[in-house]
Amino acid sequence: MSQAGENKMGTMPIKQLVLSMSLPMMISMLVQALYNVVDSYFVAKVSEDALTAVGMAFPFQNLMIAVSVGTSVGVNALLSRSLGAKDQETANRSAENGVLLSILSAAVFMVAALLSAQLFFQLQNATPEIVQQGAAYLRICGGLSFGLFLEVMLERLLQSTGRTFYTMITQGAGAVINIIMDPVLIFGLGPFPEMGVVGAAAATVLGQIIAAILALIFNLTCNHDIQPSLRGFRPNGPIIRQIYAVGVPTIVLNSISSVMTFGLNLILISFSSTAVAVFNVYFKLQSFVFMPIFGLNNGLVPIVSYNYGARKRKRLTDAIRFGATLAVGIMLVGLVIFQLFPVPILNLFEASEDMLHIGVPALRLISLCFVFAGFNVICGSAFQALGNGVLSMIISIVRQLVVLLPAAFLLSLAGNLDVVWLAFPISEVAAFCLSVLFLRRTYRTVVASLDRPS
């Protein structure tokens, strides 16, 4: 294929390419972050128990997100690499098998949510009121999770071919619908009944289903670089193995945060349920800082994968370097905001005096990890795009299980809740050291020889 006919990921100037691929994703991710905060904002008006219940549901919801994102990252990397190598057949089969895997995954989580929601909250030593509200919330979010799984997969197919503008529309539309329907269903506005926490769950799945429908339409009408077909389709073992070679480490990587959050909830609830509520609020707030980084990550993966497949070393390394610079800059802004304005931020969530007493030092101490975290996320995206997602998995295991949880537990033994939050910057510095080590090794063993004939 001539340069004029080549996908823009192999020809457009790198800074312009990274921005054009990432900015739509960063905008849509910011809208997603807004939805997360608005969701908790309205739930907090129901009660602090309701806010705690939604927070305790996070590990299960995050596990769903981990499987959906991990599978789609594997498809994204394989599909983009195949397009870069001009292997159209593999690209098409990747898309077909990716959609099948998403449907099967959704079915598994539907059964799990319907059967185990109440037990999940009881294991976290929640009060009966929190168990009741949380289980009802989780049964809806998990039982109708097919919208989430299909949305994520279909959006990644668009990202894989550089059509991130359409994913901005799908994610933005889903989030806006969620934001609008939250107060309507939670408080029973107009003809709708008052549903409380269940209304928040219904608004969430409604937004996901509509976003999935839009993503399907855009793939069928606008995504001409791939031509998946149902005619004669059968699951393809080698393709699925290649998808999960990158996808499983990514799933494990993201699932680890579910284990971490579950464990940290157990540590924090030994102090008070308000401490768990503060932790939930932090996770919603930090999404305003991390979501743009994840959008940058989503734009960067297909660029790196494509140029890896095309053996264009300089374009690959320039993309990673520019992405890391942007990520650290965004994180610095987030650090300043969390340090200067913790009180007005917490007051968005009907913060009691107790919540402010716990939350102000929590936000200031946890946010010390932001700058290191930005660099670590970009390194993780580079490892995934180069087909070496196991390195991201190792870093995440060390950060969240080997360092963060044990550090939080040991610090909690002092009986001072404030020092528990120091586990976050401690773990992120450890992850930073590993990221630098693995990045240098990956450059020597994978990247350095790319410009030489294969």
C-alpha positions in Angstrom: 0.0 0.0 0.0 1.4 3.4 -0.9 2.0 6.0 1.8 -1.0 8.0 0.4 -3.2 5.0 1.0 -1.8 4.0 4.4 -3.7 4.5 7.6 -2.9 7.8 9.3 -1.2 6.0 12.2 1.7 5.3 9.9 2.0 8.7 8.3 0.6 11.7 10.4 3.2 13.7 12.5 3.3 12.0 15.9 2.3 14.9 18.1 -0.6 15.7 15.8 -1.5 12.0 15.6 -1.4 11.5 19.4 -3.6 14.5 20.0 -6.0 13.7 17.2 -6.4 10.1 18.5 -6.4 11.0 22.2 -8.3 14.2 22.6 -11.7 12.8 21.6 -11.1 10.0 24.0 -9.9 12.3 26.8 -13.0 14.5 26.3 -15.3 11.5 26.4 -13.5 10.1 29.5 -13.9 13.5 31.2 -17.6 13.2 30.5 -17.5 9.7 32.0 -15.7 11.2 35.0 -18.4 13.8 35.3 -21.0 11.0 35.3 -19.2 9.2 38.1 -19.1 12.3 40.2 -22.7 13.3 39.5 -23.8 9.7 40.2 -22.3 9.9 43.7 -23.5 13.4 44.2 -27.1 12.4 43.9 -26.7 9.1 45.8 -25.1 11.1 48.6 -28.4 13.1 48.9 -30.2 9.8 49.6 -28.0 9.0 52.6 -24.4 8.3 53.7 -25.3 4.6 53.8 -26.4 4.8 50.2 -23.1 6.4 49.2 -21.2 3.7 51.2 -23.3 0.9 49.5 -22.4 2.2 46.0 -18.7 2.4 47.1 -18.7 -1.2 48.3 -20.2 -2.3 45.0 -17.1 -0.9 43.2 -14.9 -4.1 43.4 -17.6 -6.2 41.6 -18.3 -3.4 39.0 -14.6 -2.9 38.5 -14.2 -6.7 37.9 -16.7 -6.4 35.1 -14.9 -3.4 33.7 -11.6 -5.3 34.0 -12.8 -8.2 31.9 -14.5 -6.0 29.3 -11.5 -3.6 28.9 -8.9 -6.4 29.1 -10.6 -8.4 26.3 -11.0 -5.3 24.2 -7.4 -4.2 24.7 -6.3 -7.6 23.4 -8.5 -7.2 20.3 -7.3 -3.6 19.9 -3.6 -4.6 20.0 -4.1 -7.5 17.6 -6.3 -5.7 15.2 -4.1 -2.6 15.0 -1.0 -4.7 14.6 -2.6 -6.7 11.9 -3.6 -3.6 10.0 -0.1 -2.3 10.3 1.2 -5.5 8.9 -1.4 -5.4 6.1 -3.1 -8.6 7.4 -6.7 -7.9 6.7 -7.9 -11.4 7.4 -6.6 -11.5 10.9 -8.0 -8.0 11.6 -11.5 -9.1 10.5 -11.4 -12.3 12.6 -10.1 -10.3 15.6 -13.2 -8.1 15.5 -15.6 -11.1 15.1 -14.1 -13.1 18.0 -13.9 -10.1 20.2 -17.6 -9.4 20.0 -18.3 -13.1 20.8 -16.1 -13.0 23.9 -17.8 -9.9 25.1 -21.3 -11.5 24.9 -20.1 -14.6 26.8 -18.4 -12.5 29.5 -21.6 -10.6 30.0 -23.6 -13.8 30.5 -21.1 -15.0 33.2 -21.4 -11.7 35.2 -25.2 -11.6 34.8 -25.4 -15.0 36.6 -22.8 -14.1 39.2 -24.5 -10.8 40.1 -28.0 -12.3 40.4 -26.8 -15.2 42.6 -24.2 -13.6 44.8 -24.9 -9.8 45.3 -26.1 -10.1 48.9 -23.3 -12.4 50.0 -20.8 -10.0 48.4 -21.8 -7.2 50.7 -22.1 -9.4 53.8 -18.5 -10.5 53.3 -17.5 -6.8 53.7 -19.1 -6.6 57.1 -21.7 -4.1 55.9 -24.7 -3.1 58.0 -28.1 -4.6 57.0 -29.2 -1.3 55.4 -26.0 -1.1 53.3 -26.4 -4.8 52.3 -29.9 -4.2 51.2 -29.2 -1.1 49.1 -26.0 -2.4 47.7 -27.3 -5.8 46.7 -30.2 -4.2 44.8 -27.8 -1.8 43.1 -25.5 -4.6 42.1 -28.2 -7.0 40.7 -29.2 -4.3 38.2 -25.6 -3.3 37.2 -24.5 -6.9 36.8 -27.7 -8.4 35.6 -27.8 -6.0 32.6 -24.1 -5.8 32.0 -24.4 -6.7 28.3 -24.6 -3.0 27.5 -21.2 -2.4 29.2 -19.5 -5.3 27.6 -20.7 -4.5 24.1 -20.1 -0.8 24.4 -16.5 -1.3 25.4 -15.7 -3.8 22.7 -17.4 -1.9 19.9 -15.7 1.3 20.9 -12.3 -0.4 20.9 -13.0 -1.5 17.3 -13.4 2.1 16.3 -10.3 3.1 18.3 -8.3 0.4 16.6 -8.7 2.0 13.2 -8.2 5.6 14.4 -11.9 6.6 14.6 -11.8 8.0 18.1 -14.2 10.8 17.3 -17.0 8.3 17.1 -16.1 6.8 20.5 -16.3 10.3 21.9 -19.9 10.5 20.7 -20.9 7.1 22.0 -19.3 7.5 25.4 -20.5 11.1 25.7 -24.0 10.1 24.8 -24.1 7.3 27.3 -22.7 9.5 30.1 -25.1 12.4 29.4 -28.1 10.0 29.4 -26.9 8.6 32.7 -26.4 12.1 34.2 -29.9 13.2 33.1 -31.6 10.0 34.3 -29.9 9.9 37.7 -32.0 12.5 39.5 -35.1 11.5 37.5 -34.9 7.8 38.6 -33.4 8.3 42.1 -35.9 11.0 43.3 -38.8 10.1 41.0 -39.2 13.2 38.9 -42.1 13.5 36.5 -43.9 10.2 35.8 -41.1 8.1 37.1 -41.3 6.5 40.6 -38.7 7.3 43.3 -36.2 4.4 43.2 -33.3 5.6 45.3 -30.1 3.6 44.8 -31.8 1.3 42.4 -32.6 4.3 40.2 -28.8 5.1 40.0 -28.2 1.6 38.8 -31.0 1.8 36.2 -29.6 5.1 34.9 -26.2 3.5 34.6 -27.2 0.5 32.5 -29.5 2.6 30.4 -26.6 4.8 29.4 -24.4 1.8 28.6 -27.1 0.1 26.4 -27.6 3.3 24.4 -23.9 3.8 24.0 -23.5 0.2 22.8 -26.3 0.7 20.2 -24.6 3.9 18.9 -21.2 2.1 18.7 -22.7 -0.7 16.7 -24.2 1.7 14.2 -20.9 3.6 13.8 -19.0 0.4 13.2 -21.4 -0.8 10.6 -21.6 2.5 8.7 -18.2 4.2 9.2 -15.5 1.7 10.2 -14.4 0.6 6.7 -10.9 -0.7 7.7 -12.4 -3.9 9.0 -15.1 -6.1 7.5 -16.4 -8.6 10.1 -19.1 -11.0 8.9 -21.5 -13.4 10.6 -21.7 -15.6 7.5 -19.9 -18.9 8.3 -18.5 -17.5 11.5 -16.9 -19.9 14.0 -14.8 -19.2 17.1 -11.2 -19.1 16.1 -8.9 -20.7 18.7 -5.6 -19.1 17.5 -7.2 -15.7 17.3 -8.7 -16.0 20.8 -5.3 -17.1 22.2 -3.6 -14.0 20.7 -6.4 -11.8 22.1 -5.9 -13.1 25.6 -2.1 -13.1 25.3 -2.5 -9.4 25.8 -6.0 -9.4 27.3 -5.5 -11.7 30.2 -2.6 -9.8 31.8 -4.7 -6.6 31.3 -7.7 -8.3 32.9 -5.6 -9.4 35.8 -4.0 -6.0 36.0 -7.4 -4.3 36.3 -8.9 -7.0 38.4 -6.2 -6.5 41.0 -7.7 -3.1 41.9 -11.0 -5.0 42.7 -9.0 -7.1 45.2 -7.2 -4.0 46.5 -10.5 -2.1 47.0 -12.2 -5.0 48.6 -9.3 -5.4 51.0 -9.0 -1.7 51.7 -12.7 -1.5 52.4 -12.2 -4.2 55.1 -9.4 -2.1 56.6 -11.3 1.1 56.5 -14.6 -0.1 57.9 -12.7 -1.2 61.0 -12.3 2.6 61.6 -15.8 3.6 60.4 -18.3 3.4 57.5 -17.6 7.1 56.9 -14.0 6.1 56.1 -15.3 3.8 53.4 -17.5 6.6 52.1 -14.5 8.9 51.9 -12.6 6.3 49.9 -15.5 6.0 47.5 -15.6 9.7 47.1 -11.9 9.8 46.4 -12.3 7.2 43.7 -15.0 9.2 42.0 -13.0 12.5 42.3 -9.7 11.0 41.1 -11.4 9.9 37.9 -11.3 13.6 36.8 -7.5 13.3 36.8 -7.1 9.7 35.7 -9.8 9.5 33.0 -8.0 11.9 30.7 -4.9 9.8 31.2 -6.9 6.6 30.3 -8.2 8.5 27.2 -4.6 9.3 26.3 -3.7 5.6 26.9 -6.6 4.4 24.6 -5.4 6.7 21.8 -1.8 5.7 22.3 -2.2 1.9 22.2 -3.3 1.6 18.5 -0.6 4.1 17.5 2.2 2.1 19.2 0.8 -1.2 18.0 0.4 0.0 14.4 4.0 1.3 14.2 5.3 -1.7 15.9 3.6 -3.9 13.2 5.0 -1.5 10.6 8.5 -1.6 12.2 8.7 2.2 12.6 10.9 2.6 15.7 11.2 6.4 15.8 7.4 6.9 15.4 6.8 4.4 18.2 9.3 5.9 20.7 8.2 9.5 19.9 4.6 8.5 20.6 5.5 7.0 24.0 7.7 9.9 24.9 5.0 12.5 24.0 2.3 10.5 25.8 4.3 10.4 29.0 5.0 14.1 28.9 1.3 14.9 28.5 0.3 12.4 31.3 2.7 13.9 33.8 1.5 17.4 33.0 -2.1 16.5 33.5 -1.3 14.8 36.8 0.5 17.9 38.1 -2.6 19.9 37.6 -4.6 17.3 39.5 -2.1 17.3 42.3 -2.4 21.1 42.7 -6.2 21.0 42.8 -6.4 18.2 45.4 -3.9 20.0 47.6 -5.6 23.4 47.5 -9.3 22.6 47.4 -10.2 19.5 49.4 -12.9 21.1 51.5 -15.1 22.5 48.6 -14.6 19.3 46.7 -15.9 17.1 49.6 -18.8 19.5 50.2 -20.2 18.4 46.8 -21.1 15.1 48.5 -23.0 16.5 51.5 -19.9 16.0 53.6 -20.5 15.9 57.4 -18.0 17.2 59.9 -16.7 13.7 60.3 -16.3 13.2 56.6 -14.4 16.4 56.3 -12.2 15.5 59.2 -11.3 12.2 57.5 -11.5 13.4 53.9 -9.2 16.5 53.8 -6.0 14.7 54.9 -7.0 11.7 52.8 -7.2 13.7 49.5 -4.0 15.5 50.2 -2.0 12.4 51.1 -3.3 10.1 48.4 -2.8 12.8 45.6 0.9 12.8 46.3 1.0 9.7 44.1 -0.4 11.4 41.0 2.7 12.4 39.1 4.2 8.9 39.4 0.9 7.3 38.4 0.7 9.2 35.1 4.1 7.9 34.0 3.2 4.4 35.1 -0.1 4.4 33.1 1.7 5.3 29.9 4.4 2.7 30.5 1.6 0.1 30.9 0.0 1.1 27.6 3.3 0.8 25.9 3.9 -2.7 27.2 0.3 -3.8 26.2 0.7 -2.3 22.7 4.0 -4.2 22.2 2.3 -7.5 23.1 4.1 -7.6 26.5 1.1 -7.0 28.8 2.5 -9.3 31.4 4.9 -6.5 32.5 1.9 -4.3 33.2 0.4 -7.1 35.2 3.6 -7.5 37.3 3.8 -3.8 38.0 0.1 -3.7 39.1 0.5 -6.8 41.3 3.5 -5.2 43.0 1.8 -1.8 43.4 -1.6 -2.9 44.7 -1.1 -6.3 46.3 2.6 -6.6 47.3 2.9 -3.0 48.5 -0.3 -1.0 48.9 -2.5 -3.5 50.8 0.2 -4.7 53.2 1.4 -1.1 53.7 -2.2 0.0 54.5 -2.7 -2.9 56.9 0.5 -2.2 58.7 -0.1 1.5 58.9 -3.6 0.8 60.2 -2.1 -1.0 63.2 -1.0 2.4 64.5 -4.7 3.2 65.1 -4.4 6.5 63.1 -6.6 6.6 60.0 -4.6 9.5 58.5 -1.4 7.5 58.0 -3.2 4.7 56.2 -3.6 6.9 53.1 0.2 7.1 52.8 0.1 3.6 51.4 -0.9 5.1 48.1 2.2 7.2 47.4 4.4 4.5 48.8 3.0 1.9 46.3 3.1 4.3 43.4 6.8 5.1 43.9 7.5 1.3 43.9 5.6 0.9 40.7 7.5 3.8 39.1 10.9 2.2 39.8 9.7 -1.1 38.2 8.2 0.8 35.2 11.5 2.5 34.5 13.4 -0.8 34.7 10.9 -2.7 32.4 10.8 0.2 29.9 14.6 0.1 29.5 14.6 -3.6 29.1 11.7 -3.5 26.6 13.5 -0.9 24.5 16.7 -3.0 24.3 15.0 -6.3 23.6 12.0 -5.3 21.4 12.2 -1.8 20.1 15.8 -1.0 19.3 16.0 -3.3 16.3 12.7 -2.4 14.6 14.2 -0.3 11.8 16.3 -3.3 10.7 14.9 -5.6 8.0 12.9 -8.4 9.6 
